[in-house]
Amino acid sequence: MEFDAVATTNPGLERVAAEEVAALVGSDATTDHRGAVRFACAPGDFARLNRRSRTLHRVLAVLLETRFEALDGIDRAVRRLPLDRYLDADRSFAVRASRHGDHPFGSPDVADAVGQAVIDGYRDATGCRLPVDLDDPDVALHAAVRHDRFRLAVDTTGASLHDRGWRVCEHEAPVRPTVAASLVRLAGFEAGESLLDPVCGSGTISVEGALAARDAPHSPGRGYALDRLGFLPAGIPHSPVADRERERETGGADEGTAVTGRDADPSWVECARENAAAAGVDDVSTFEVVDATGTPPAADHVVCNPPYGVRIGDPESLYRDLFRSFDRGSWSRLVVLTAREDLVPWTPDERLAVPLGRLDAAVLAFDR
């Protein structure tokens, strides 16, 4: 049995997420909508995607997709589902609804209609009434209305994958770990090579690079929603000890891997070291107090998210001096995430528009 799957990611980085899905489970993913990719998925692949993906936020197993004309059409379609295949009588559920388009109803109406249809359909099939827990359900169903299409999917993830357990020290303006991992993938960094973030802050890019080189789990020891889904295999047990054992079996990072983070502020360098230690990659990562504008980089791949806005007093000078330093440095690919593209003096070889909250930002890649 194969499922359609939809996975959410950072808007603008769908292509990177699709490439990672292909690498992990061999499926050709396409952009479903902004911030989401769609692909075919075997039941056993959900565990691998949740545990190994670095660019995805949430992985959903699609149970139903159909066109509709009115809300009662959604109700009928949900009732016809073989709900007893996917839901257990002793597991609570809740419906998370979203709506896009022009409709005479809102997302709360969708959630109410789908929730009642699930209860009634399951009771008709089994004689049992499913328990409901709107705050902390065992199973979260995602009901999405986009114009004249309705999709019902079950969440296999739980807490978003961008919430990394190793982030014990937070920067005042941190880059999201899944964005950092996407930058590392765009840079083409692999085990046995060198990676440098010359303005590392709390070290997110460096830690994500070190974890990728080591092929280590993004969040060792955490569990996933699929552990509570009887119709999907939960995969391997999740525990820090088991993760370390599997890491030793794969050999960890190849010899020659060097991941370095630099920052002019000693307090952020110390913060980055704490995060690297919490992630278990302090043995393959180094953090130094260095002013990036005065020290040209020397690495196979340079990846960074330069400061912007109130974090810097004179952004024009910073960007001018930073790119002068890049120009004098030694690297094969430079990837920059910036909300001040107007200050970048070079024309990129590749550009992806990636909003940072309400800020218009872009990922710029340069090759030598």
C-alpha positions as CSV (number, residue, x, y, z in Angstrom):
1,M,0.0,0.0,0.0
2,E,1.3,3.4,-0.9
3,F,0.2,6.8,0.4
4,D,0.1,10.2,-1.1
5,A,2.1,12.4,1.3
6,V,2.3,16.2,1.8
7,A,5.2,17.7,3.7
8,T,5.5,21.3,4.8
9,T,8.8,23.3,4.5
10,N,10.0,26.9,4.4
11,P,8.3,28.9,1.7
12,G,10.7,29.4,-1.2
13,L,12.7,26.3,-0.4
14,E,10.3,23.7,-1.9
15,R,12.9,22.6,-4.4
16,V,15.5,21.9,-1.7
17,A,12.9,19.9,0.2
18,A,11.9,17.9,-2.9
19,E,15.5,17.0,-3.5
20,E,15.9,15.8,0.1
21,V,12.8,13.7,-0.2
22,A,14.1,12.0,-3.3
23,A,17.4,11.3,-1.6
24,L,15.8,9.8,1.5
25,V,13.0,7.7,0.0
26,G,13.5,7.8,-3.7
27,S,10.2,9.7,-4.5
28,D,9.9,12.5,-7.0
29,A,8.3,15.3,-5.1
30,T,6.6,18.3,-6.6
31,T,5.5,21.6,-5.2
32,D,1.9,21.2,-3.9
33,H,1.5,24.8,-2.8
34,R,3.8,27.4,-1.4
35,G,5.6,25.9,1.6
36,A,4.6,22.3,0.8
37,V,5.7,19.4,-1.4
38,R,3.8,16.3,-2.5
39,F,5.0,12.8,-3.2
40,A,4.2,9.1,-3.1
41,C,5.3,7.4,0.2
42,A,5.5,3.8,1.3
43,P,4.2,3.2,4.9
44,G,7.7,2.5,6.2
45,D,9.1,5.7,4.7
46,F,7.2,8.0,7.1
47,A,9.5,7.0,10.0
48,R,12.6,7.7,7.9
49,L,11.4,11.1,6.7
50,N,10.5,12.3,10.1
51,R,13.8,11.1,11.7
52,R,16.2,11.9,8.9
53,S,14.8,14.9,7.0
54,R,16.5,18.2,7.9
55,T,14.4,20.6,5.7
56,L,10.9,19.4,6.3
57,H,8.6,20.7,9.1
58,R,5.7,18.2,9.1
59,V,4.9,15.0,7.1
60,L,1.2,14.2,6.5
61,A,-0.3,11.0,5.2
62,V,-3.2,11.8,2.9
63,L,-6.4,9.8,3.5
64,L,-8.8,11.6,1.2
65,E,-8.7,14.2,-1.6
66,T,-11.7,15.2,-3.5
67,R,-13.5,18.1,-5.1
68,F,-16.6,19.6,-3.4
69,E,-19.3,22.2,-4.0
70,A,-20.6,22.7,-0.5
71,L,-19.7,21.8,3.1
72,D,-22.1,18.9,3.2
73,G,-20.1,17.3,0.3
74,I,-17.1,17.2,2.6
75,D,-19.2,15.6,5.3
76,R,-20.4,12.8,3.0
77,A,-16.8,12.2,1.6
78,V,-15.4,11.8,5.1
79,R,-18.1,9.5,6.3
80,R,-17.4,7.1,3.3
81,L,-13.8,6.7,4.4
82,P,-12.8,3.4,6.1
83,L,-11.9,5.3,9.2
84,D,-11.4,2.1,11.3
85,R,-8.3,1.4,9.2
86,Y,-6.6,4.6,10.4
87,L,-8.1,5.4,13.9
88,D,-8.1,3.4,17.1
89,A,-11.0,3.5,19.5
90,D,-8.7,4.2,22.5
91,R,-6.9,7.1,20.8
92,S,-8.2,10.6,21.0
93,F,-8.3,12.8,17.9
94,A,-8.7,16.4,16.9
95,V,-9.1,18.2,13.5
96,R,-6.9,21.1,12.5
97,A,-8.5,23.0,9.6
98,S,-7.2,25.5,7.1
99,R,-9.1,27.2,4.3
100,H,-7.9,29.1,1.2
101,G,-10.3,30.7,-1.3
102,D,-13.7,32.3,-1.3
103,H,-16.3,30.3,0.7
104,P,-19.4,30.9,2.7
105,F,-17.8,29.2,5.7
106,G,-14.6,29.5,7.7
107,S,-12.0,27.1,8.9
108,P,-13.8,26.5,12.3
109,D,-16.8,25.3,10.3
110,V,-14.6,22.9,8.3
111,A,-13.1,21.6,11.6
112,D,-16.6,21.1,13.1
113,A,-18.0,19.4,10.1
114,V,-15.1,17.1,9.6
115,G,-14.9,16.2,13.3
116,Q,-18.5,15.3,13.4
117,A,-18.3,13.3,10.2
118,V,-15.3,11.3,11.7
119,I,-17.2,10.6,14.9
120,D,-20.3,9.5,13.0
121,G,-18.5,7.5,10.3
122,Y,-16.4,5.6,12.9
123,R,-19.4,4.9,15.1
124,D,-21.3,3.6,12.0
125,A,-18.4,1.3,11.2
126,T,-17.4,0.0,14.6
127,G,-20.2,0.9,17.1
128,C,-17.6,2.9,19.1
129,R,-17.4,6.7,19.7
130,L,-13.9,8.1,19.2
131,P,-12.7,10.3,22.1
132,V,-11.9,13.9,21.3
133,D,-9.1,16.0,22.7
134,L,-8.8,19.4,21.1
135,D,-5.7,20.4,23.1
136,D,-3.4,17.4,23.1
137,P,-4.8,14.7,20.8
138,D,-3.2,11.3,20.2
139,V,-4.0,11.8,16.5
140,A,-4.2,15.1,14.7
141,L,-6.2,15.2,11.4
142,H,-5.5,18.0,9.0
143,A,-8.5,19.2,7.0
144,A,-7.4,21.5,4.2
145,V,-9.8,23.4,1.9
146,R,-8.2,25.1,-1.1
147,H,-10.8,26.6,-3.4
148,D,-12.9,23.6,-4.7
149,R,-10.6,20.9,-3.3
150,F,-10.7,19.2,0.1
151,R,-7.9,17.1,1.6
152,L,-7.9,15.1,4.8
153,A,-4.6,13.9,6.1
154,V,-3.1,12.5,9.3
155,D,-0.1,14.1,11.0
156,T,2.8,11.7,11.3
157,T,5.2,14.2,12.9
158,G,3.8,15.8,16.1
159,A,5.9,18.8,17.2
160,S,7.3,20.6,14.1
161,L,10.7,19.2,12.9
162,H,12.1,22.7,12.9
163,D,12.0,22.6,16.7
164,R,15.5,21.1,17.4
165,G,16.2,19.8,20.9
166,W,19.8,20.8,20.8
167,R,19.1,24.6,20.6
168,V,19.8,25.2,24.3
169,C,21.2,28.7,23.7
170,E,19.2,31.1,21.5
171,H,20.5,34.0,19.4
172,E,18.5,37.2,19.5
173,A,17.6,36.7,15.8
174,P,18.3,33.1,15.0
175,V,17.9,31.4,11.6
176,R,15.4,28.6,11.6
177,P,17.3,25.2,11.7
178,T,15.4,23.9,8.7
179,V,16.4,27.0,6.7
180,A,20.0,26.5,7.9
181,A,19.9,22.9,6.7
182,S,18.6,24.0,3.4
183,L,21.4,26.5,3.0
184,V,23.9,23.7,3.7
185,R,22.3,21.5,1.1
186,L,22.3,24.3,-1.5
187,A,26.0,24.8,-0.8
188,G,26.7,21.2,-1.7
189,F,28.5,20.4,1.5
190,E,29.4,16.8,2.1
191,A,31.4,14.8,4.7
192,G,35.1,15.1,4.1
193,E,34.9,18.7,3.1
194,S,35.1,22.0,5.0
195,L,32.3,24.4,5.8
196,L,32.6,27.9,7.3
197,D,30.0,30.3,8.7
198,P,31.9,33.5,9.2
199,V,29.1,35.2,11.1
200,C,27.7,32.2,13.0
201,G,25.8,33.8,15.9
202,S,24.5,30.8,18.0
203,G,25.9,28.3,15.5
204,T,22.8,27.0,13.8
205,I,24.3,26.7,10.3
206,S,27.4,25.1,11.6
207,V,25.6,22.6,13.8
208,E,23.2,21.6,11.0
209,G,26.2,21.2,8.7
210,A,28.0,19.0,11.2
211,L,24.9,16.8,11.8
212,A,24.5,16.4,8.0
213,A,28.1,15.4,7.6
214,R,27.8,12.9,10.3
215,D,24.4,11.6,9.0
216,A,23.1,12.0,12.6
217,P,19.5,12.5,13.6
218,H,18.4,16.1,13.7
219,S,16.9,15.7,17.1
220,P,18.2,12.6,18.8
221,G,15.8,10.9,21.2
222,R,12.5,12.6,20.3
223,G,9.4,10.7,19.4
224,Y,6.9,11.3,16.6
225,A,3.1,11.2,16.1
226,L,3.5,8.1,13.9
227,D,4.4,6.1,17.1
228,R,0.7,6.4,18.0
229,L,-0.6,5.4,14.5
230,G,-1.4,1.8,14.3
231,F,-1.6,1.7,10.5
232,L,2.0,2.9,10.1
233,P,5.2,1.2,11.2
234,A,6.8,3.3,13.9
235,G,10.3,2.3,12.7
236,I,13.3,2.0,14.9
237,P,13.1,3.0,18.6
238,H,14.1,6.5,19.5
239,S,16.5,7.0,22.4
240,P,19.8,8.9,22.8
241,V,21.6,5.6,23.4
242,A,20.2,3.9,20.4
243,D,21.0,7.0,18.2
244,R,24.6,6.9,19.4
245,E,24.9,3.2,18.7
246,R,23.6,3.6,15.1
247,E,25.9,6.6,14.6
248,R,28.9,4.5,15.6
249,E,27.8,1.8,13.2
250,T,27.7,4.2,10.3
251,G,31.2,5.6,11.2
252,G,30.1,9.2,11.8
253,A,31.6,12.0,9.7
254,D,34.2,11.0,7.2
255,E,37.8,11.9,8.0
256,G,38.7,15.4,6.8
257,T,35.3,17.0,7.7
258,A,35.9,20.5,9.2
259,V,33.0,22.7,10.3
260,T,33.9,26.1,11.6
261,G,31.8,29.0,13.0
262,R,33.2,32.5,13.6
263,D,31.7,35.5,15.2
264,A,33.2,38.8,16.4
265,D,31.1,38.6,19.7
266,P,32.7,36.2,22.2
267,S,29.3,35.6,23.9
268,W,27.8,34.2,20.7
269,V,30.8,32.0,20.1
270,E,30.3,30.5,23.5
271,C,26.6,30.1,22.8
272,A,27.4,28.2,19.6
273,R,29.8,25.9,21.5
274,E,27.0,25.1,23.9
275,N,24.6,24.2,21.0
276,A,27.3,22.1,19.3
277,A,27.9,20.1,22.5
278,A,24.1,19.6,23.0
279,A,23.9,18.3,19.4
280,G,26.9,16.0,20.0
281,V,28.9,17.5,17.2
282,D,31.5,19.5,19.2
283,D,34.1,17.0,18.1
284,V,33.8,17.9,14.4
285,S,33.0,21.7,14.8
286,T,35.2,24.6,15.9
287,F,34.1,28.1,17.0
288,E,36.3,31.1,17.0
289,V,36.2,34.8,17.9
290,V,37.0,36.3,14.6
291,D,35.9,39.5,12.7
292,A,34.7,38.2,9.3
293,T,35.3,41.6,7.7
294,G,39.0,41.4,8.4
295,T,39.7,37.7,7.9
296,P,39.1,36.2,4.4
297,P,37.4,32.8,4.5
298,A,39.2,29.6,3.6
299,A,36.8,26.7,3.1
300,D,35.3,24.5,0.5
301,H,31.9,26.0,1.3
302,V,31.0,29.3,3.0
303,V,27.4,29.6,4.2
304,C,26.1,32.5,6.3
305,N,23.2,34.7,7.3
306,P,24.7,38.2,7.8
307,P,23.0,40.5,10.4
308,Y,20.4,43.0,9.3
309,G,18.2,45.8,10.7
310,V,18.7,46.9,14.3
311,R,21.4,44.3,14.8
312,I,23.9,46.5,12.9
313,G,24.5,50.2,13.0
314,D,25.9,50.7,9.5
315,P,24.7,47.9,7.2
316,E,26.3,49.4,4.1
317,S,29.8,49.3,5.6
318,L,29.2,45.8,6.9
319,Y,28.2,44.3,3.6
320,R,30.9,46.2,1.7
321,D,33.6,45.0,4.0
322,L,32.2,41.5,4.3
323,F,32.1,40.9,0.5
324,R,35.6,42.4,0.1
325,S,36.7,39.7,2.6
326,F,34.8,37.1,0.6
327,D,36.5,38.3,-2.6
328,R,40.0,37.8,-1.0
329,G,39.0,34.4,0.4
330,S,39.3,30.8,-0.9
331,W,36.0,28.9,-1.5
332,S,34.2,27.0,-4.2
333,R,30.6,28.0,-3.3
334,L,29.2,30.8,-1.2
335,V,25.6,30.8,0.0
336,V,24.1,33.9,1.7
337,L,20.7,34.3,3.3
338,T,20.0,38.0,3.5
339,A,17.1,40.5,4.0
340,R,19.3,43.2,2.5
341,E,19.8,42.0,-1.0
342,D,20.1,45.6,-2.1
343,L,23.5,45.8,-0.3
344,V,25.0,42.7,-2.0
345,P,27.5,43.9,-4.6
346,W,27.6,40.7,-6.6
347,T,25.2,39.1,-9.1
348,P,24.4,35.6,-7.8
349,D,24.6,32.5,-9.9
350,E,21.4,31.3,-8.2
351,R,18.6,33.1,-6.3
352,L,15.7,31.8,-4.2
353,A,13.1,34.2,-2.7
354,V,12.7,33.1,1.0
355,P,10.6,35.3,3.3
356,L,11.8,35.6,6.8
357,G,8.5,36.3,8.6
358,R,7.3,39.6,7.2
359,L,10.7,40.4,5.7
360,D,11.5,39.9,2.0
361,A,14.7,37.9,2.0
362,A,16.6,35.8,-0.5
363,V,19.1,33.0,-0.7
364,L,22.0,33.9,-3.0
365,A,24.5,31.4,-4.2
366,F,27.8,32.3,-5.8
367,D,30.3,29.9,-7.5
368,R,33.9,30.1,-8.3
